[in-house]
Amino acid sequence: LAGGNQRIWQLAGIVVEGGSGAIMLDADGNEYIDFVAAMCVGALGYGDARHARAIATQAEKVIIGGGTSAPRASLLKRIAELTPTGANLTKTQMYSGGAEAVESAIRLAKSYTEKEEVVGFWGGFHGKTAGVLGLMGSELKHGFGTMAPGLHVVPYADCYRCPFGVTYPSCGVLCAEFARQSIKRQTTNNVAAIIAEPIQGQAGEIPPPKEFLPAIKSIAEEIGALYISDEMITGFGRTGKMFGCEHSGVKPDVMTIGKSLGGGFPVTGVVSTPEITKAQPWSWPGASSSSYGGNPLAAAAADASLEIIVKDDLVGNARRVGGAMMEALQKMIDRYPFVGTVRGAGLMLSLELVSDKKTKKPLPIQARERILLAALRRGLFANPLMSRVRIDPPLVITMEQAMEGVDILDEVFQEIEKTGGWR
Ligand SMILES: Cc1ncc(COP(=O)(O)O)c(C=O)c1O
């Protein structure tokens, strides 16, 4: 294996053999409560027989081809039925990677608006391909040279680490007005799309205050740009609602979907309205297809995944279990000198780890690595490697498992506090 793999797996040093629900099993027979879900991919967790059966049954019939297939027809109908009421997001094109879908959404916006530029946000993450790397609102793009032209990033509403050093709500959501002014000055007034995660994932499970995204959507309308909601992580229940945009009530023009969509199978999509998806050249024959996008196997996996998410009310489970976890995690803010805040919604939560609550300086990496390994030894797989513990378990996690995971974190934090070295 070449370099560039996720560090959490290298440090954990485990070989995943299987599992059941939210419990991951390694090749040595150890079990872990999974708070990672392969970076929010594994909505259904491990070993869902219905999902496995749907994939196996389709694999025995046909797995290739972009022609019509029964599972794809069923899937497209299902997606159209699940998208937010009143948004008319009924047309989907399928892909197999997240960045690929986001790039297609950008091509769609360019086709529809006949404009060129795209605005994203600080902390934003939309993939690592050349067409979207410039929308990465973090230092992860450093060293890759000149980005594709016409891509801009403006500050997101990260209230815990407010880029303006002001406090919500007395700030009057200054960041939204700053975005408006930045777009005026930084762009050539030729913006095809504004793209936002309704709750930022990679940046730390950051839900913006309720006014922010409606204000951003208004800016998009003012400048004649489409508003793309990147629902790769937030789509299909993770936040306790079917889609992340439902928290703010903003109706996107385009959504990008993936991760939970396939329940682990690599399948993604772009969803928009009948009117927008007619735009050319995006809708020309062959202009928006891909070799594997929505092939019968991917479609069968995704169709089964969405059926299970609805049937088992995993959206409700994310809301209930996530709500209880949030309550329990919030108690740690007062209990530990290094827990800065807890944020998120549903089963998309994070716990900021700081060496100083005033300066909010992140906990040193050595301490975060210790947390990872100490949790692992106790049977919890969690990701504390950024400046926070990200908590994104499979949507099937039970209340009991979730609370056991929180208790393990609590024990690990006690050990870290007692033994020191976290400053
Ligand atoms: C919001 C969001 N968009 C896009 C992507 C890119 O997906 P992929 O890694 O499949 O290219 C990710 C990946 O984590 C993501 O979180």
The ligand as a Tripos MOL2 file, in Angstrom:
@<TRIPOS>MOLECULE
LIG
   16    16     1     0     0
SMALL
NO_CHARGES

@<TRIPOS>ATOM
      1 C1        -19.1450   16.6910    2.4800 C.3       1 LIG1
      2 C2        -18.2620   15.8390    1.6220 C.ar      1 LIG1
      3 N1        -18.2650   16.0190    0.2970 N.ar      1 LIG1
      4 C3        -17.4940   15.2840   -0.5140 C.ar      1 LIG1
      5 C4        -16.6620   14.3010   -0.0220 C.ar      1 LIG1
      6 C5        -15.7790   13.5380   -0.9560 C.3       1 LIG1
      7 O1        -16.1400   12.2260   -1.0350 O.3       1 LIG1
      8 P1        -15.1160   11.1210   -1.6380 P.3       1 LIG1
      9 O2        -14.0960   10.9020   -0.5580 O.co2     1 LIG1
     10 O3        -15.9800    9.9290   -1.8880 O.co2     1 LIG1
     11 O4        -14.5390   11.7070   -2.8700 O.co2     1 LIG1
     12 C6        -16.6410   14.0600    1.3460 C.ar      1 LIG1
     13 C7        -15.7690   13.0070    1.9200 C.2       1 LIG1
     14 O5        -15.6060   12.8380    3.0720 O.2       1 LIG1
     15 C8        -17.4390   14.8610    2.2060 C.ar      1 LIG1
     16 O6        -17.4200   14.6930    3.5260 O.3       1 LIG1
@<TRIPOS>BOND
     1     1     2 1
     2     2     3 ar
     3     2    15 ar
     4     3     4 ar
     5     4     5 ar
     6     5     6 1
     7     5    12 ar
     8     6     7 1
     9     7     8 1
    10     8     9 2
    11     8    10 1
    12     8    11 1
    13    12    13 1
    14    12    15 ar
    15    13    14 2
    16    15    16 1
@<TRIPOS>SUBSTRUCTURE
     1 LIG1         1 GROUP 0 **** ****
